[in-house]
Amino acid sequence: MTKLNPDLMTAEERIAELGEILARGFVRLRARKSRAISADRGESCVDFAGEGSGHGAATKPRQAGP
C-alpha cells in the first residue's frame, strides 16, 4: 500500500490500492470468523484425534464360501 496523495496517483494506482485495502479487510474478516468458530468448539477444523494408524494390519485374504 502506498502513502501517496491520491491526487498524485494515476487511476490505475488508486484502483490497485483500493484492491489491496479490500483484500486485507476480507482476510481480517475471515480470520475473525475462523477464530470465533474455533473458540466455540475449542479446537480447529484440523484438530482431531486419529482412530489409529493410517496403515492397517495385514489380514489374510477371505476364502469364498461353499
C-alpha positions as CSV (number, residue, x, y, z in Angstrom):
1,M,0.0,0.0,0.0
2,T,1.4,3.4,-0.9
3,K,1.2,6.5,1.2
4,L,1.0,8.9,-1.8
5,N,-1.5,11.7,-2.0
6,P,-4.4,10.3,-4.1
7,D,-4.3,13.4,-6.2
8,L,-0.7,12.4,-7.3
9,M,-1.7,8.8,-8.2
10,T,-2.9,7.5,-11.5
11,A,-6.3,5.9,-11.7
12,E,-4.6,2.5,-12.0
13,E,-2.6,3.1,-8.8
14,R,-5.8,4.2,-6.9
15,I,-7.7,1.1,-8.1
16,A,-4.7,-1.1,-7.1
17,E,-4.6,0.5,-3.6
18,L,-8.3,0.1,-3.2
19,G,-8.0,-3.6,-4.1
20,E,-5.3,-4.0,-1.5
21,I,-7.4,-2.4,1.2
22,L,-10.4,-4.6,0.3
23,A,-8.3,-7.8,0.2
24,R,-6.8,-7.0,3.6
25,G,-10.2,-6.3,5.1
26,F,-11.5,-9.6,3.6
27,V,-8.6,-11.6,5.1
28,R,-9.1,-9.9,8.5
29,L,-12.9,-10.7,8.4
30,R,-12.3,-14.4,7.5
31,A,-9.7,-14.6,10.3
32,R,-12.1,-13.2,12.8
33,K,-14.8,-15.6,11.7
34,S,-12.4,-18.5,11.9
35,R,-11.3,-17.6,15.4
36,A,-15.0,-17.4,16.5
37,I,-15.7,-20.9,15.1
38,S,-12.6,-22.3,16.7
39,A,-13.4,-20.7,20.1
40,D,-16.9,-22.3,20.1
41,R,-15.5,-25.8,19.8
42,G,-12.2,-25.2,21.5
43,E,-10.5,-26.8,18.5
44,S,-9.5,-26.2,15.0
45,C,-11.1,-28.0,12.0
46,V,-7.8,-29.8,11.5
47,D,-7.5,-30.7,15.2
48,F,-8.9,-34.3,15.6
49,A,-7.8,-37.5,17.2
50,G,-6.9,-40.2,14.8
51,E,-8.5,-43.6,15.2
52,G,-5.3,-45.5,14.7
53,S,-2.6,-45.9,12.1
54,G,-3.1,-44.9,8.6
55,H,-1.8,-48.4,7.7
56,G,-4.0,-51.3,8.7
57,A,-2.6,-54.5,10.0
58,A,-2.1,-57.2,7.4
59,T,-5.1,-59.5,7.1
60,K,-5.5,-62.9,5.5
61,P,-7.5,-62.9,2.3
62,R,-11.0,-64.2,2.6
63,Q,-11.9,-67.5,1.1
64,A,-15.0,-67.9,-1.0
65,G,-17.8,-69.8,0.7
66,P,-19.3,-73.1,-0.4
